[in-house]
Amino acid sequence: MAHPHLLALHGLDIALPDGRILFHDLHESFHAELVALIGANGSGKSSLGRVIAGLAQPLRGRVERLVAVRHVAQQTGPLQASTLAELAGLAAPLDAQRRLAAGDARIDDFGLIGERWDLEARWQTMLGQAGLSEEMAPAALSGGQRTLLALIGAFCSEAGLLVLDEPGNHLDRERRRFLLDQMQAWRAAGRGLLLVSHDRELLAHADRTLEVHACGLRRYGGGWALVEEQRGAEQAARETRLERARTERRQADNAMRIEAERAVRKSARGARAKAAGGQPKIVLNALPQRAQQTDGARAERHARRRQDLRQEVADAFGALDGALARPSFPRLDLRIPDGQAALVLEELVAAWGPRRPLDWAVQGAARVAIRGPNGCGKSTLLRTIAGGIAPLSGRCRSLAPVLLDQHLAMLDPALSLLDQLRGVATQYDEGRLRQYLALAGLEPDRVLRPSGSLSGGEGMRGALLCAVLREPAPRLLLLDEPTNHLDLPGIEALEAMLASWAGALVVVSHDERFLDALGLTHRLDWTPDKWLTTTV
């Protein structure tokens, strides 16, 4: 009888070296399916993936593996390798198959090949689909190409379950399509795959999604579309709860005020009755004492009620988990008239990329995406616009620009965000700078830490503030792959912040979901011959 699962987790406790507990008493099973694992950076996604693959051990519990597990890390491949097959981890079985084809097989070659009699053909086909060839020098490969080779090695392996940790990082649109095709083929062959990722295009194809939450996992019965829908419904319910709690507090405050006013009027009537006489003296003397007792009991009851109502509002607000605080830029005087030139390229040929001159201009608060495969010259064009690289010919004019690369080179990792803002935004006092940092969704304690210790999303928002608050103020933001290394909360925060940007924007990115969220006005698309310009 076949086992119902490929791998199961039984009561796992997983901790970091510093003792922080990432998961407690974790139970989960994995089948012939594509499972997505999401969560904030540092939440434990990669640690869980390594434990599942047997590359790390849990503090407690056990992992039941009924199939071989192959793991592909974010940083892949040995530093030194003589062939692409070696980088892919396929040198031994490919050499064995080639010896067998040449009639020079060794005794152990059959064991190296296993059931992969079509390995040579699959290897060559996947290399071509990934835009690679065996003639390439391993030392000259980019990080994305090394990732592709590690992925090819995994898809050509005899494993029954793959753990892919952020496989879409550094991959362009065509290579992401290759990755998705291979993932779907792997799933269709009746094998399992755990995808650790923030890439919403890949996450959309998951059979189910696990989200790291409170030392455990929150489970969704589908891919990213279902996760978004369910999150939206949960958020709407939390907002409704908050509004209901606030309404109940207002109504209760009003009711208690009316009750107190009635008591005051009743007390006044009693005082007038005592002054007028007409009742036995013992009754009149007892009225003030009873009124004091009643007033005291009412005040105590009202105080308890107000405390309960305040706590309910606080609990409802806390359940929002900061969702109402969308990061944004400060309101700066950045209005760009619709007819003002934002970017003008006059017969421009950049130092790398298409050789046909580009003659193009955009006006006002334009939002431009530069798209194309890795190595086609997108970043070179962006740096040419920023003034960091001289063009081969032609010229570029633009509004005052500032460039942020994916490595946030403008930040000093040893200095805090607040210190770095003080250095570039000298026109503002510290109170105003702290206000702007809070507006960007950065907690007070975080802005005092060395920026190198912050998450990618925090660093990106801090760098954006350092970019736009400097003097002279830039009017054109240039962003190079800003979502690389950001988790989902970081990407969503960046999207929210850029939505409030009033200046012009040029972005290089492979993340189509991110580009769609920016409200683009124009696109520059690479072709081998020229840049194609499109008005959105």
PEFENHU-V445019 format. One record per backbone hydrogen bond with DSSP energy under -1.0 kcal/mol. CO is the residue of the C=O (numbers start at 0). NH is the residue of the N-H. If there is no record, write none. Layout:
CO|NH ; CO|NH
//
This chain:
5|65 ; 6|29 ; 7|63 ; 8|27 ; 9|61 ; 11|25 ; 12|58 ; 12|59 ; 13|21 ; 13|22 ; 15|18 ; 19|15 ; 22|13 ; 25|11 ; 27|8 ; 29|5 ; 29|6 ; 30|32 ; 32|192 ; 33|206 ; 33|207 ; 34|194 ; 35|209 ; 36|196 ; 37|211 ; 39|42 ; 43|47 ; 44|48 ; 45|49 ; 46|50 ; 47|51 ; 48|52 ; 49|54 ; 50|53 ; 59|12 ; 61|9 ; 63|7 ; 67|159 ; 67|160 ; 69|162 ; 71|164 ; 82|86 ; 83|87 ; 84|89 ; 89|93 ; 90|94 ; 91|95 ; 92|96 ; 93|97 ; 94|98 ; 95|99 ; 96|100 ; 97|101 ; 98|103 ; 99|102 ; 105|108 ; 107|111 ; 108|112 ; 109|113 ; 112|115 ; 114|116 ; 115|118 ; 117|121 ; 118|122 ; 119|123 ; 120|124 ; 121|125 ; 122|126 ; 123|127 ; 124|128 ; 125|129 ; 126|131 ; 127|130 ; 132|135 ; 136|139 ; 137|140 ; 141|145 ; 142|146 ; 143|147 ; 144|148 ; 145|149 ; 146|150 ; 147|151 ; 148|152 ; 149|153 ; 150|154 ; 151|155 ; 153|156 ; 159|191 ; 160|69 ; 161|193 ; 162|71 ; 163|195 ; 165|168 ; 167|170 ; 171|175 ; 172|176 ; 173|177 ; 174|178 ; 175|179 ; 176|180 ; 177|181 ; 178|182 ; 179|183 ; 180|184 ; 181|185 ; 182|186 ; 183|187 ; 184|188 ; 185|190 ; 186|189 ; 191|161 ; 192|34 ; 193|163 ; 194|36 ; 195|165 ; 198|202 ; 199|203 ; 201|204 ; 202|205 ; 207|35 ; 208|219 ; 209|37 ; 210|217 ; 212|215 ; 214|23 ; 215|212 ; 217|210 ; 219|208 ; 222|226 ; 223|227 ; 224|228 ; 225|229 ; 226|230 ; 227|231 ; 228|232 ; 229|233 ; 230|234 ; 231|235 ; 232|236 ; 233|237 ; 234|238 ; 235|239 ; 236|240 ; 237|241 ; 238|242 ; 239|243 ; 240|244 ; 241|245 ; 242|246 ; 243|247 ; 244|248 ; 245|249 ; 246|250 ; 247|251 ; 248|252 ; 249|253 ; 250|254 ; 251|255 ; 252|256 ; 253|257 ; 254|258 ; 255|259 ; 256|260 ; 257|261 ; 258|262 ; 259|263 ; 260|264 ; 261|265 ; 262|266 ; 263|267 ; 264|268 ; 265|269 ; 266|270 ; 267|271 ; 268|272 ; 269|273 ; 270|274 ; 271|275 ; 272|276 ; 279|283 ; 280|284 ; 281|285 ; 282|286 ; 285|289 ; 286|290 ; 287|291 ; 288|292 ; 289|293 ; 290|294 ; 291|295 ; 292|296 ; 293|297 ; 294|298 ; 295|299 ; 296|300 ; 297|301 ; 298|302 ; 299|303 ; 300|304 ; 301|305 ; 302|306 ; 303|307 ; 304|308 ; 305|309 ; 306|310 ; 307|311 ; 308|312 ; 309|313 ; 310|314 ; 311|315 ; 312|316 ; 313|317 ; 314|318 ; 316|319 ; 317|320 ; 319|322 ; 321|324 ; 323|325 ; 329|331 ; 331|333 ; 336|339 ; 339|363 ; 341|398 ; 342|361 ; 343|396 ; 344|359 ; 345|394 ; 347|357 ; 348|391 ; 348|392 ; 357|347 ; 359|344 ; 361|341 ; 361|342 ; 363|365 ; 365|504 ; 366|520 ; 366|521 ; 367|506 ; 368|523 ; 369|508 ; 370|525 ; 372|375 ; 376|380 ; 377|381 ; 378|382 ; 379|383 ; 380|384 ; 381|385 ; 382|387 ; 382|388 ; 392|348 ; 394|345 ; 396|343 ; 399|474 ; 399|475 ; 401|477 ; 403|479 ; 404|407 ; 407|410 ; 411|414 ; 412|451 ; 414|450 ; 415|419 ; 416|420 ; 417|421 ; 418|422 ; 419|423 ; 420|424 ; 424|427 ; 428|432 ; 429|433 ; 430|434 ; 431|435 ; 432|436 ; 433|437 ; 434|438 ; 435|439 ; 436|441 ; 437|440 ; 438|327 ; 442|446 ; 445|448 ; 446|417 ; 449|452 ; 450|453 ; 454|458 ; 455|459 ; 456|460 ; 457|461 ; 458|462 ; 459|463 ; 460|464 ; 461|465 ; 462|466 ; 463|467 ; 464|468 ; 474|503 ; 475|401 ; 476|505 ; 477|403 ; 478|507 ; 480|483 ; 482|485 ; 486|490 ; 487|491 ; 488|492 ; 489|493 ; 490|494 ; 491|495 ; 492|496 ; 493|497 ; 494|498 ; 496|499 ; 497|500 ; 503|476 ; 504|367 ; 505|478 ; 506|369 ; 507|480 ; 509|511 ; 510|514 ; 511|515 ; 512|516 ; 514|517 ; 520|535 ; 521|368 ; 522|533 ; 523|370 ; 524|531 ; 528|355 ; 529|526 ; 531|524 ; 533|522
//
